[in-house]
Amino acid sequence: MKSLYLLFFLIILAGCKKEKKAENLVIQAMVNGQWKVTNFNKGGTDITNSFAPYKFQFKTNFTVDAVNNGTVEKTGSWNADASTQT
Protein backbone atom coordinates (compact mmCIF):
# COMPACT_ATOMS: atom_id res chain seq x y z
CA MET A 1 0.00 0.00 0.00
CA LYS A 2 2.87 2.38 0.80
CA SER A 3 4.34 1.83 -2.65
CA LEU A 4 0.99 2.74 -4.22
CA TYR A 5 0.93 6.04 -2.32
CA LEU A 6 4.54 6.72 -3.29
CA LEU A 7 3.80 6.01 -6.95
CA PHE A 8 0.76 8.32 -6.87
CA PHE A 9 2.81 11.08 -5.21
CA LEU A 10 5.61 10.76 -7.78
CA ILE A 11 3.16 10.96 -10.68
CA ILE A 12 1.59 14.12 -9.24
CA LEU A 13 5.01 15.63 -8.57
CA ALA A 14 6.25 14.88 -12.10
CA GLY A 15 3.16 16.45 -13.63
CA CYS A 16 3.60 19.61 -11.58
CA LYS A 17 7.24 19.95 -12.61
CA LYS A 18 6.38 19.73 -16.32
CA GLU A 19 3.66 22.37 -16.01
CA LYS A 20 5.92 24.67 -13.97
CA LYS A 21 8.73 24.29 -16.53
CA ALA A 22 6.34 25.16 -19.38
CA GLU A 23 5.03 28.15 -17.41
CA ASN A 24 8.61 29.35 -16.83
CA LEU A 25 9.27 29.15 -20.59
CA VAL A 26 6.17 31.27 -21.27
CA ILE A 27 7.28 33.84 -18.71
CA GLN A 28 10.80 33.97 -20.17
CA ALA A 29 9.41 34.54 -23.65
CA MET A 30 7.03 37.26 -22.49
CA VAL A 31 9.58 39.29 -20.53
CA ASN A 32 12.24 39.11 -23.25
CA GLY A 33 12.12 42.50 -24.99
CA GLN A 34 9.17 44.68 -25.85
CA TRP A 35 6.05 43.60 -27.74
CA LYS A 36 4.09 45.46 -30.40
CA VAL A 37 0.46 44.85 -31.41
CA THR A 38 0.36 43.85 -35.08
CA ASN A 39 -3.34 42.98 -35.36
CA PHE A 40 -6.30 43.73 -33.08
CA ASN A 41 -9.95 43.29 -34.02
CA LYS A 42 -12.82 44.10 -31.68
CA GLY A 43 -16.35 43.23 -32.71
CA GLY A 44 -15.20 42.76 -36.31
CA THR A 45 -13.56 46.21 -36.42
CA ASP A 46 -9.81 46.56 -36.94
CA ILE A 47 -8.46 48.85 -34.20
CA THR A 48 -4.78 47.98 -34.65
CA ASN A 49 -3.89 51.64 -35.29
CA SER A 50 -5.03 52.54 -31.77
CA PHE A 51 -1.99 50.63 -30.50
CA ALA A 52 0.50 51.84 -33.14
CA PRO A 53 2.51 54.18 -30.89
CA TYR A 54 2.82 51.64 -28.07
CA LYS A 55 5.28 48.93 -27.15
CA PHE A 56 4.48 46.62 -24.25
CA GLN A 57 7.04 45.56 -21.66
CA PHE A 58 6.00 42.46 -19.70
CA LYS A 59 7.74 41.94 -16.35
CA THR A 60 8.41 38.91 -14.17
CA ASN A 61 6.25 40.37 -11.38
CA PHE A 62 3.27 39.96 -13.79
CA THR A 63 2.89 43.65 -14.53
CA VAL A 64 2.99 45.11 -18.03
CA ASP A 65 3.84 48.66 -19.07
CA ALA A 66 2.40 50.40 -22.14
CA VAL A 67 5.33 52.48 -23.39
CA ASN A 68 4.91 55.41 -25.82
CA ASN A 69 8.11 57.16 -26.97
CA GLY A 70 10.02 55.86 -23.95
CA THR A 71 7.38 56.98 -21.45
CA VAL A 72 5.25 54.53 -19.47
CA GLU A 73 1.66 55.69 -20.00
CA LYS A 74 -0.22 52.81 -18.38
CA THR A 75 0.60 49.82 -16.21
CA GLY A 76 -1.50 46.70 -16.01
CA SER A 77 -1.21 43.07 -15.02
CA TRP A 78 -0.86 39.86 -16.97
CA ASN A 79 -0.96 36.13 -16.35
CA ALA A 80 0.39 33.07 -18.12
CA ASP A 81 -1.15 29.61 -18.30
CA ALA A 82 1.08 27.20 -20.19
CA SER A 83 -1.60 24.50 -20.27
CA THR A 84 -3.95 26.71 -22.32
CA GLN A 85 -1.14 28.52 -24.18
CA THR A 86 -2.37 31.94 -23.00
Contacts in CASP RR format, 6 or more apart in sequence:
PFRMAT RR
TARGET T0000
AUTHOR 0000-0000-0000
METHOD contacts of the structure
MODEL  1
MKSLYLLFFLIILAGCKKEKKAENLVIQAMVNGQWKVTNFNKGGTDITNS
FAPYKFQFKTNFTVDAVNNGTVEKTGSWNADASTQT
19 82 0 8 1.000
19 83 0 8 1.000
22 82 0 8 1.000
22 83 0 8 1.000
23 80 0 8 1.000
23 81 0 8 1.000
23 82 0 8 1.000
25 82 0 8 1.000
26 80 0 8 1.000
26 82 0 8 1.000
27 60 0 8 1.000
27 80 0 8 1.000
30 58 0 8 1.000
30 78 0 8 1.000
30 80 0 8 1.000
31 58 0 8 1.000
31 59 0 8 1.000
31 60 0 8 1.000
33 57 0 8 1.000
34 55 0 8 1.000
34 56 0 8 1.000
34 57 0 8 1.000
34 67 0 8 1.000
35 55 0 8 1.000
35 56 0 8 1.000
35 57 0 8 1.000
35 58 0 8 1.000
36 51 0 8 1.000
36 54 0 8 1.000
36 55 0 8 1.000
36 56 0 8 1.000
37 48 0 8 1.000
37 51 0 8 1.000
37 52 0 8 1.000
37 54 0 8 1.000
37 56 0 8 1.000
38 48 0 8 1.000
39 46 0 8 1.000
39 48 0 8 1.000
40 46 0 8 1.000
40 47 0 8 1.000
40 48 0 8 1.000
40 50 0 8 1.000
40 51 0 8 1.000
41 47 0 8 1.000
41 48 0 8 1.000
53 68 0 8 1.000
53 69 0 8 1.000
54 66 0 8 1.000
54 67 0 8 1.000
54 68 0 8 1.000
54 73 0 8 1.000
55 67 0 8 1.000
55 68 0 8 1.000
56 64 0 8 1.000
56 65 0 8 1.000
56 66 0 8 1.000
56 67 0 8 1.000
57 64 0 8 1.000
57 65 0 8 1.000
57 67 0 8 1.000
58 64 0 8 1.000
58 78 0 8 1.000
59 65 0 8 1.000
62 77 0 8 1.000
62 78 0 8 1.000
62 79 0 8 1.000
63 75 0 8 1.000
63 76 0 8 1.000
63 77 0 8 1.000
63 78 0 8 1.000
64 75 0 8 1.000
64 76 0 8 1.000
64 77 0 8 1.000
64 78 0 8 1.000
65 72 0 8 1.000
65 74 0 8 1.000
65 75 0 8 1.000
65 76 0 8 1.000
66 72 0 8 1.000
66 73 0 8 1.000
66 74 0 8 1.000
66 75 0 8 1.000
66 76 0 8 1.000
67 73 0 8 1.000
80 86 0 8 1.000
END
